[in-house]
Amino acid sequence: MRFAQALNPTYASFHRISPYQGTPLYETLNDRPGGLFPTSAVSPQQQRAVDRMVKRAFWTYYVRPRYVLSRLVRSSPVSLWRQLRLFAGYFR
């Protein structure tokens, strides 16, 4: 989140990852004690926790005063309406 906020792009996207066995990401995450993904098949509870983190990242990024103000100043009413609908649809 801090990195995305420091870059301050117009749009940011956050997703859960799936580290597949044999990939460098999988090896990196499994080498850590108590790593985020001890196996590539996580439990439903872990998936929900990660999904909550992803939603929190979207919320934290897009509801910052700096971002909201920049959108209000730079966007047309039609563009703002589309962005608001997109944002609201994500949280359903």
N, C-alpha and C positions, 0 to 999 in steps of 0.2 A: 504494500500500500504506500509506504513512504516513497519508494522508487517511482511509482506511477504518479503520485502527487508532485514529486520533484520535477518530473518530466512535463507534467501538466498538458498532456495531449488533449485534443478536442474530444476524442472518444477513447475509452479504455475498456478492455474486456478481461474478465476473470473467469477461469474455468477450473474444474477439478482435473487432476492428471491421473493417468493410468500407467504406472511404471511397469513395463513388460520385462519378464525375465530375460537376461542376456543383454539388456541395454545398459549403457553407462548410468542412466538415472536410477534404474533399479538397483544396481550395485552400490551406488553412492548412498541411497536411502537405507538399504539393508545393512550397510557396514556400520551405521550409527546405532548405538545402544538405544532401544526404545524409539527407533526412527518412526517417521510418520506412516510409512507403509511397510510393515514387516513382511507382508506378502502382497501379491498383486490382487488377490481376492479379499477385499475388506468386508466386514460385517455390515448389515443394513444400518446399524446404529452409527458406525464410523462414516458411512456414506452420508447419512443425514447431517452429521456434525460437519463434514467437509462442505456439504451443500449450504449449510448455515453460514460457514465462513465465506463462501463465494458470494452469497447474497449480502452479507455484511460489507464485503469489499466493494460491491457495486454501490450500495447505499452510502458508505463512507466517502467514496470518490465523487459520486454525482450530486450529493446534497451539501457539499462544501460551499460556504458562502462565495468563495472566489470563483468556483465553477458556475454556480447559479447566476451570479452577477455577470460573468462574461457571456453566458448564453442569452441573458436578457438584453444585453447591450448589442450583441452581434447578430442575433437571429431575427428572422421575420416571424410574425405571429403564426403563420402556417407551419414553419419549421419548428417553432416552440411547441405547438400543439402535437405535431407528429412525435417529437422527442418525448413529450410527457406521456403520450399513449404507449409508446414503446417501453418506457421506464415502468409505468404502472402495470403493463402486461407481464413484465418479468416477475413481478412479485405476487401474481395470482397463484 
